[in-house]
Amino acid sequence: AAILDTPSLSLLSELLEADSKSMRSMSGSRRNSGSSLVSSSSASSNLSHLEEDTWILWGRIVNEWDEWRRKKDKLLKELIRKGIPHHFRAIVWQLLGNATDMPVKNQYSELLKMSSPCEKLIRRDIARTYPEHEFFKGQDSLGQEVLFNVMKAYSLVDREVGYCQGSAFIVGLLLMQMPEEEAFCVFVRLMQEYRLRELFKPTMAELGLCIYQFEYLLQEQLPELNVHFRSQSFHTSMYASSWFLTLFLTFLPMPVATRIFDIFMYEGLEIIFRVGMAILQYNQTDLIQLDMEGMSQHFQKVIPHQFDSCPDKLILRAYQVKYNPKRMKKLEKEYTTIKNKEMEEQIEIKVCGQVTRAQEAEENYVIKRELAVVRQQFSVTSQNLEKAQDTIGELQREKYTEQFVTGLQTQLEQSRLQEAELLGALKEMQDKVLDLEKRSSSLPDENNVAQLQDELKLVKLRELETLHSFREMQDTVTELNQRWQVTRETTTSRSQSHWKESPKKNALNELQDKLMGVRLREAQAQAELREVKLKAIQLESQNQIHSKLIGRHEVESAAMQERLQQLAGQNKGLQAQLTEMKRKQAELDCKSKEEVMAVRLREADSMAAMAELRQKIAELEIQKEEGLIQGQLNHSDSRQYITQLRDQIGELKNENHYSGLPLYDISNHRTDVPPYPFKTPGLRKRAMNACEN
């Protein structure tokens, strides 16, 4: 309150002059010295006088509130823009919102005894609301408790809105100024009368409208900055959504945000548009030089502290922004028409989706048929695999050669390759089926399409009826206007020609004029009433469409969940089959390896047996030769025997040459070469003795 300029000083002094003589003299001295404040002492004295005057003035305003609203509304607006004193904020906010005597205040204590479905959400977000403020610091503090009470009570009063996170900051600011019952009443009034309820609805349609209007102001007044934002993909909702949802309470420091809230209580959302545009104008040169990340950092760290020392600078810049309420109304109508067209297009797209659904059904049928073929091939290969397992079992009972075992191994490898190819094809088909099912589930059913068509026809019929009635009202209004013009012309002509007639006739003419004016206003009011009914019908139809869409989405989500569970079960079954086949293949590998090892062991045993038989044959031949030698020595001469031995030695040499083994040479008397085929040392000794004899 200590920042009023010189014109406001004079205005205050004039008001106080009408109140008392002492105040008149004080204001006169200030008016005379308002422009000649030179020293700091005189300035401080004037500020102290100004503070006293502000307290007296706001006390008068509160006591004479109805009179000020009727007769001094412009002056009250200027004073609110300069800032409401801290100690008067609670009562002035209640008076501005007409929240002093509300029936809902008596219900507050009963609402606290009830349970709300939003209690968990409110408890979770309370610690995030003004975490640095002393009143809300600490878990289970007084500020957090009363904030929970107010938010819970409102969630029970307005179940459609329930609870939204941004609303807690507004309630927290109210609780800093007044008790919880009064804060609850003011918050209910803000939601009902200040467009906040539409902002905090689950659809947040009002927030989209505010962003649309703000983008128009940005494009019109700051085109270069708008182009830069678009080139960097820096959307308006990224920085301006919190401005409208929390009224700058989370963006600017508390003193500056409270000043903006003072003006909001009197003028509504207009101040939010003005302050937002003023901030962008002030930072335009810096923002154009930054990229997307730099701009986000600038919005978070630099802009909030630019107006800490002088909030009036921001308010002054805000009221230098061009703001046209009529143009904003036109933008609101444009936005509603755009949204209605988008809704109609969505309905038409869903209707046209029936054709694409038929195509998807055909593709799905083809893929399912291919999948059936692949499954049949898979069953055939599984049967072949079982036959191979049977043949392997027969091989275990019989003896086969190594070539037969290798042939079986190659057949097993070929069957594995075929199985892998079939599994890959099966997986591809399953992926295609899943993709088609997802795409087909996103399309509406035939019943839903028929319902949407019926709803669209009903909505169009309602629109035609309302347009017809609206045109009839317009025709009646134009007819009444024509009659009114005719009566006015006749009355003016009569007044000009018969101005000397009796005063009774003049009074009768005036009454007729008033009657026609009343009828005209009545017709206009009826036209407005029908227009309002038309809007209500449109809103009801939109609400029905939204509710049915929500129901269909829920049914589709349930069907998708069931389908997902089925697919998960099928996937588990296929995985179990795959693991079983892998296990069987591993068993087959082990069995084939065991069979190969058994065949090789049999071959080794046969080779060893053949070697033993050959050794036994050699020993028997040696024994036979020894017996012949003994008989010949007993019955014949030694010389003849020696010649016969030499002949035998020659034959043995020839046999040795054939077999590649060394033989004992008698002529040279070599004993280093072992005689063949004498394997044992005893036989070798006897043969050598016989040869020497």
JOFENQUI-V637217 format. One record per backbone hydrogen bond with DSSP energy under -1.0 kcal/mol. CO is the residue of the C=O (numbers start at 1). NH is the residue of the N-H. Records with the same first field share a line. If there is no record, write none. Layout:
# JOFENQUI-V637217
CO->NH + NH
This chain:
# JOFENQUI-V637217
5->9
6->10
7->11
8->12
9->13
10->14
11->15
12->16
13->17
14->18
16->20
20->24
21->25
22->26
23->27
24->28
25->29
26->30
27->31
28->32
29->33
39->43
40->44
41->45
42->46
43->47
44->48
45->49
46->50
47->51
48->52
49->53
50->54
51->55
52->56
53->57
54->58
55->59
56->60
57->61
58->62
59->63
60->64
64->68
65->69
66->70
67->71
68->72
72->76
73->77
74->78
75->79
76->80
77->81
78->82
85->88
88->92
89->93
90->94
91->95
92->96
93->97
94->99
102->105
103->106
107->111
108->112
116->119
118->122
119->123
120->124
121->125
122->126
126->129
130->133
135->143
138->141
141->145
142->146
143->147
144->148
145->149
146->150
147->151
148->152
149->153
150->154
151->155
152->156
153->157
154->158
158->162
165->168
167->171
168->172
169->173
170->174
171->175
172->176
174->177 + 178
179->183
180->184
181->185
182->186
183->187
184->188
185->189
186->190
187->191
188->192
189->193
190->194 + 196
191->197
195->199
196->200
198->206
204->208
205->209
206->210
207->211
208->212
209->213
210->214
211->215
212->216
213->217
214->218
215->219
216->220
217->221
218->222
222->226
223->227
224->228
225->229
226->230
227->231
228->232
229->234
230->233
233->235
235->238
236->239 + 240
240->244
241->245
242->246
246->249
248->252
253->257
254->258
255->259
256->260
257->261
258->262
259->263
260->264
261->265
263->267
264->268
268->271
269->273
270->274
271->275
272->276
273->277
274->278
275->279
276->280
277->281
278->282
279->283
283->287
284->288
287->290
291->295
292->296
293->297
294->298
295->299
296->300
297->301
298->302 + 303
302->305
303->306
311->315
312->316
313->317
314->318
315->319
317->320
318->321
324->328
325->329
326->330
327->331
328->332
329->333
330->334
331->335
332->336
333->337
334->338
335->339
336->340
337->341
338->342
339->343
340->344
341->345
342->346
343->347
344->348
345->349
346->350
347->351
348->352
349->353
351->354
352->355
353->357
354->358
355->359
356->360
357->361
358->362
359->363
360->364
361->365
362->366
363->367
364->368
365->369
366->370
367->371
368->372
369->373
370->374
371->375
372->376
373->377
374->378
375->379
376->380
377->381
378->382
379->383
380->384
381->385
382->386
383->387
384->388
385->389
386->390
387->391
388->392
389->393
390->394
391->395
392->396
394->398
401->405
402->406
403->407
404->408
405->409
406->410
407->411
408->412
409->413
410->414
411->415
412->416
413->417
414->418
415->419
416->420
417->421
418->422
419->423
420->424
421->425
422->426
423->427
424->428
425->429
426->430
427->431
428->432
429->433
430->434
431->435
432->436
433->437
434->438
435->439
436->440
437->441
438->442
445->449
446->450
447->451
448->452
449->453
450->454
451->455
452->456
453->457
454->458
455->459
456->460
457->461
458->462
459->463
460->464
461->465
462->466
463->467
464->468
465->469
466->470
467->471
468->472
469->473
470->474
471->475
472->476
473->477
474->478
475->479
476->480
477->481
478->482
479->483
480->484
481->485
482->486
483->487
484->488
485->489
486->490
487->491
488->492
489->493
490->494
491->495
492->496
493->497
494->498
498->501
502->506
503->507
504->508
505->509
506->510
507->511
508->512
509->513
510->514
511->515
512->516
513->517
514->518
515->519
516->520
517->521
518->522
519->523
520->524
521->525
522->526
523->527
524->528
525->529
526->530
527->531
528->532
529->533
530->534
531->535
532->536
533->537
534->538
535->539
536->540
537->541
538->542
539->543
540->544
541->545
542->546
543->547
544->548
545->549
546->550
547->551
548->552
549->553
550->554
551->555
552->556
553->557
554->558
555->559
556->560
557->561
558->562
559->563
560->564
561->565
562->566
563->567
564->568
565->569
566->570
567->571
568->572
569->573
570->574
571->575
572->576
573->577
574->578
575->579
576->580
577->581
578->582
579->583
580->584
581->585
582->586
583->587
584->588
585->589
586->590
587->591
588->592
589->593
590->594
591->595
592->596
593->597
594->598
595->599
596->600
597->601
598->602
599->603
600->604
601->605
602->606
603->607
604->608
605->609
606->610
607->611
608->612
609->613
610->614
611->615
612->616
613->617
614->618
615->619
616->620
617->621
618->622
619->623
620->624
621->625
622->626
623->627
624->628
625->629
626->630
627->631
628->632
629->633
630->634
631->635
632->636
637->641
638->642
639->643
640->644
641->645
642->646
643->647
644->648
645->649
646->650
647->651
648->652
649->653
650->654
651->655
652->656
653->657
654->658
655->659
656->660 + 661
665->670
680->684
681->685
682->686
683->687
684->688
685->689
686->690
687->691
688->692
689->693
